[in-house]
């Protein structure tokens, strides 16, 4: 059994911002504001049941992209967690 990281525990307290809702397509600004309110990394859902971290801060993005221990350029491990019938798969 794996245990959630401290970041995952913190995000589990916040409701994910649903980027798949119709309102996001009409006006994404309040959704991005909600993500930024969570801090430099926000918790979101790309589709129902498809969680994702969204980096909202430039410095955090640069730090993450330069940290090969944390960030992988290979999306396959994440893709394996997405249900086949999800609009985010494929």
QUIUR-V978456 format. One line per field, one symbol per residue. ss: DSSP state (H for helix, E for strand, - for the rest). phi: phi as a letter, one per 20 degrees, with the letter a starting at -180 (. if undefined). burial: + if it has 9 or more other C-alpha atoms within 8 Angstrom, else -. A space follows every 10 residues. Layout:
BEGIN
ss=???
phi=???
burial=???
END
This chain:
BEGIN
ss=-----HHHHH HHH---EE-- -HHHHH--HH HHHHHHH--- EEEEEEE--E EEEEE--HHH HHHHHH---- -----HHHH- ----------
phi=.edffgffff fffeffeefe fgffffbfgf ffffffffpf cddcdfbgmd fbecedcgff fffffeeffe ddeefgffgf eeggeffeen
burial=--------+- +----+++++ ---+---+-- +--+++-+-+ +++++++--+ +--++++--+ +--+------ +-------+- -+---+--+-
END
